[in-house]
Amino acid sequence: MYSYYNENTIIYFDGAYVKASEAKIDLYGQSLHYGYAVFEGIRAYKTASGEVKVFKAKEHFDRFKRSCELIHIPYNFNNEELVKACYKVLEMNNLEEAYIRPLAFCPPNMTLKAASETHVMICAWEWGAYLGEKLLRVMTSSYQRPNPKAFKIESKSAGLYVNSILASQEAKEKGFDEALLLDINGNVGEGPGANIFFEKDGKIFTPPPGNILPGITRATVIEICQELNIPLEEKLFTTDELKKADAVFYCGTAAEIVGWDSLDNQTFGKPFGESLGKVIQQAYKAKVLEKEFKREAIPA
């Protein structure tokens, strides 16, 4: 089992910096019993200048606040202070390349009423690419993404990730690396913790918002396509269309950019190393490290 902290690890907890091993929560907490909590996943990188930078910290904490508001968790925090707390946690734990996890959670409340107050915690640990470096063998999951009329799916809510655990575990039990979830209408949705893009005939496609959690990394990929003049379209599509793609990749803060080997054991028309996805992967790495990216790397 991966060890996320030790006896010396320091976290930010309700305005103070305390040892993770000594921090305490109430076993009657509403978040523990009902999954009524919100979190973020953020990465810090040691950039080309040698300075440690938290990538898109403002965007992540803007979404953190919005997620809480969508599900009626009180948000009385100052985002600028929370960003500073991220840097302090990195410094106190001597971390340069790290994954940062803010969590907003609620005190004891066994009713189904919204919380009246909130706790906040920020921790960090060293973590490589969540899905690894190799190309992924993906299967279409028997689980769907939740109905957007049943939940605020654009909120990064803790309880919603039971759906992700079920889909990911199903895939691994069947010998695949990861799952692909469809939406309630049978269109391609997203991965358990990542958004999807595919390439066809020199153009990139991705599902539109509405049935997915539109990630910060997803927005960065769209930004990269605009910067590199790579045509991109948001549209609904099925697995039948996806299986005819030239190349496919997942993206997310934890996963970064990771290419697919196959979907349901069917491979794609182009080696990922020769795809636009590979170019975007390289451009993304350059962006987070604040390095220059040479556009001529784009294949013809």
C-alpha positions in Angstrom: 0.0 0.0 0.0 1.3 3.5 -0.9 2.3 5.6 2.1 1.0 9.1 1.6 2.5 10.5 4.9 4.9 9.6 7.7 5.3 10.9 11.3 7.0 14.1 10.0 4.5 15.0 7.4 2.9 18.5 7.9 -0.6 19.4 6.6 -2.7 22.6 6.6 -5.8 22.1 8.8 -8.2 24.9 9.5 -5.6 27.7 9.4 -2.9 25.8 11.2 0.1 23.6 10.2 0.0 20.3 12.1 1.5 16.8 11.8 -0.7 14.6 9.7 -0.3 11.8 12.2 -1.8 14.0 15.0 -4.6 15.6 13.1 -8.1 14.4 14.2 -11.5 14.4 12.7 -14.9 13.5 14.2 -16.2 10.0 13.4 -19.7 11.4 13.3 -18.8 13.8 10.5 -21.3 14.3 7.7 -18.6 13.9 5.1 -17.5 10.5 6.4 -21.1 9.1 6.6 -22.5 10.6 3.4 -19.6 11.5 1.2 -20.6 15.1 1.6 -17.2 16.7 0.8 -15.3 18.4 -2.0 -11.7 18.0 -3.1 -9.2 19.1 -5.7 -6.2 17.5 -7.3 -3.4 19.9 -8.0 0.2 19.4 -9.1 3.4 21.3 -8.3 6.4 21.1 -10.6 10.0 22.2 -10.3 10.1 24.5 -13.4 13.0 25.1 -15.8 14.1 28.1 -13.7 14.5 25.9 -10.7 11.4 27.5 -9.0 8.7 25.3 -7.6 5.3 26.3 -9.1 1.8 25.1 -8.4 0.2 24.7 -11.8 -3.0 26.7 -12.4 -3.5 27.1 -8.6 -6.1 29.9 -9.1 -8.2 27.8 -11.5 -8.2 24.8 -9.1 -9.3 26.9 -6.1 -11.9 28.7 -8.2 -13.3 25.3 -9.0 -12.9 24.2 -5.3 -15.1 27.1 -4.3 -17.6 26.5 -7.1 -17.9 22.8 -6.2 -18.7 23.7 -2.6 -21.3 26.2 -3.7 -23.0 23.8 -6.1 -23.7 21.3 -3.3 -24.4 23.8 -0.6 -21.2 23.4 1.5 -20.4 26.7 3.2 -17.2 28.3 1.8 -15.7 30.8 4.1 -12.1 30.5 2.9 -9.9 33.0 1.1 -8.5 31.4 -2.0 -5.3 33.5 -2.1 -4.6 32.3 1.5 -5.2 28.7 0.4 -2.8 29.0 -2.5 -0.2 30.4 -0.1 -0.9 27.4 2.2 -0.1 25.0 -0.7 3.3 26.6 -1.1 3.9 26.5 2.7 2.9 22.8 2.8 5.3 22.0 0.0 8.1 24.0 1.7 7.5 22.4 5.2 7.6 18.9 3.6 10.6 19.6 1.3 8.6 18.8 -1.8 9.3 20.0 -5.3 7.4 17.6 -7.6 4.2 16.9 -5.7 0.5 16.2 -5.9 -1.6 18.5 -3.7 -5.0 17.6 -2.2 -7.3 20.3 -0.7 -10.4 18.8 1.0 -13.4 20.7 2.3 -15.4 18.5 4.7 -18.2 18.9 7.1 -18.6 18.4 10.9 -21.1 16.0 12.7 -24.6 16.0 11.2 -26.6 12.9 10.8 -29.5 14.7 9.1 -29.7 15.2 5.3 -29.6 19.0 5.8 -26.8 21.0 4.3 -23.8 21.7 6.5 -23.6 25.0 8.5 -19.8 25.0 8.7 -16.8 23.5 7.0 -13.3 22.3 7.7 -10.5 22.6 5.2 -7.4 20.5 4.9 -4.4 20.6 2.4 -1.9 17.8 2.1 0.7 16.9 -0.4 2.9 13.9 -1.4 5.2 12.7 -4.1 3.2 10.9 -6.8 4.2 9.9 -10.3 1.7 9.9 -13.3 -1.4 8.3 -11.8 -2.0 5.9 -14.8 1.6 5.3 -15.4 3.7 6.0 -18.5 2.6 3.1 -20.8 -0.2 3.2 -23.3 -3.5 2.2 -21.7 -5.7 -0.9 -22.5 -9.1 0.5 -21.9 -12.5 -1.2 -21.7 -16.0 0.2 -22.0 -17.5 0.1 -18.5 -20.8 -1.4 -17.6 -21.2 1.6 -15.3 -22.4 5.0 -16.6 -21.7 8.5 -15.5 -24.4 9.8 -13.1 -27.4 11.5 -14.6 -26.7 15.3 -14.5 -30.3 15.8 -13.4 -29.6 13.6 -10.3 -26.4 15.3 -9.2 -24.3 18.4 -9.8 -21.7 16.4 -11.8 -19.6 19.5 -12.5 -18.8 19.6 -8.7 -15.7 17.6 -7.8 -17.6 15.9 -4.9 -16.2 13.1 -2.9 -19.3 10.9 -2.9 -19.4 11.0 -6.7 -16.1 9.1 -6.9 -17.7 5.8 -5.7 -18.9 5.6 -9.4 -15.2 6.0 -10.5 -13.9 3.3 -8.1 -16.5 0.8 -9.3 -15.7 1.4 -13.0 -11.9 1.4 -12.5 -12.0 -1.8 -10.4 -14.2 -3.5 -12.9 -11.7 -2.8 -15.6 -8.7 -4.1 -13.6 -10.5 -7.2 -12.6 -11.1 -8.0 -16.3 -7.4 -7.4 -17.1 -7.6 -3.9 -18.5 -5.7 -0.8 -17.3 -8.6 1.6 -17.1 -12.3 2.1 -17.8 -14.3 4.3 -20.2 -17.7 5.4 -18.9 -20.6 6.4 -21.2 -23.2 9.0 -20.3 -26.9 8.2 -19.7 -27.6 8.5 -23.5 -24.9 6.0 -24.5 -22.4 8.6 -25.7 -18.8 8.6 -24.6 -18.4 10.5 -21.3 -15.1 10.3 -19.6 -12.7 8.1 -17.6 -13.0 7.4 -13.8 -10.7 10.3 -13.2 -9.8 11.8 -16.6 -11.3 13.5 -19.7 -11.0 12.0 -23.1 -9.8 13.3 -26.5 -9.4 11.5 -29.8 -7.7 12.3 -33.1 -9.3 11.7 -36.5 -7.9 13.1 -39.9 -5.8 15.7 -38.3 -8.5 17.0 -35.9 -9.0 16.6 -32.2 -12.4 15.8 -30.7 -13.7 15.7 -27.1 -17.1 15.5 -25.4 -18.8 18.8 -24.5 -19.7 19.8 -21.0 -23.0 18.7 -19.7 -22.4 15.0 -18.8 -18.8 15.3 -17.7 -16.6 17.0 -15.1 -14.8 19.5 -17.3 -11.3 19.3 -15.9 -8.5 21.9 -15.5 -6.2 19.7 -17.6 -8.9 19.4 -20.3 -9.1 23.2 -20.5 -5.3 23.2 -20.8 -5.4 20.7 -23.7 -7.9 23.0 -25.4 -5.6 25.9 -24.8 -2.6 24.0 -26.2 -4.6 23.2 -29.4 -5.5 26.8 -29.8 -1.8 27.8 -29.4 -0.6 25.2 -31.9 -3.4 25.7 -34.4 -4.6 22.2 -34.0 -8.3 22.0 -35.0 -10.5 20.9 -32.1 -14.2 20.3 -31.8 -16.4 19.5 -28.8 -19.1 17.0 -29.8 -21.0 14.0 -28.7 -19.8 10.6 -30.1 -20.3 6.9 -29.5 -17.7 4.1 -28.9 -18.3 3.0 -32.5 -16.9 6.3 -33.7 -14.2 6.3 -31.1 -12.9 2.9 -32.3 -12.3 4.4 -35.7 -10.1 7.1 -34.3 -6.5 7.5 -35.4 -5.4 7.9 -31.7 -6.9 8.5 -28.3 -5.7 9.9 -25.0 -6.9 10.6 -21.4 -5.9 13.8 -19.6 -6.2 14.8 -15.9 -4.1 16.5 -13.2 -3.2 13.1 -11.7 -2.8 11.3 -15.0 -1.4 14.2 -17.0 -1.6 13.2 -20.7 -1.6 9.4 -21.3 -2.2 7.7 -24.6 -4.4 4.6 -25.3 -3.2 1.4 -26.7 -6.7 0.0 -27.4 -10.4 0.1 -26.5 -12.1 -3.2 -25.9 -9.0 -4.9 -27.4 -9.3 -2.9 -30.6 -6.2 -0.8 -31.5 -6.3 2.5 -33.4 -5.1 3.7 -36.8 -1.9 5.5 -35.9 0.9 4.7 -33.4 0.5 7.1 -30.5 4.1 8.3 -30.9 3.2 9.7 -34.3 -0.1 11.3 -33.2 -1.2 14.8 -32.3 -1.8 13.4 -28.8 1.9 12.9 -28.5 2.6 16.4 -29.5 0.0 17.7 -27.0 1.6 15.5 -24.3 5.0 17.1 -25.0 3.5 20.6 -25.2 1.7 20.0 -21.8 4.9 18.9 -20.2 6.7 22.0 -21.5 3.9 24.2 -20.2 3.9 22.9 -16.7 7.7 23.0 -16.5 7.7 26.5 -18.1 10.0 25.4 -21.0 9.9 26.5 -24.6 8.0 24.1 -26.9 9.1 23.9 -30.5 6.1 23.8 -32.8 7.9 22.1 -35.6 7.5 18.8 -33.6 3.9 18.6 -34.9 3.6 15.8 -37.5 2.4 16.7 -41.0 
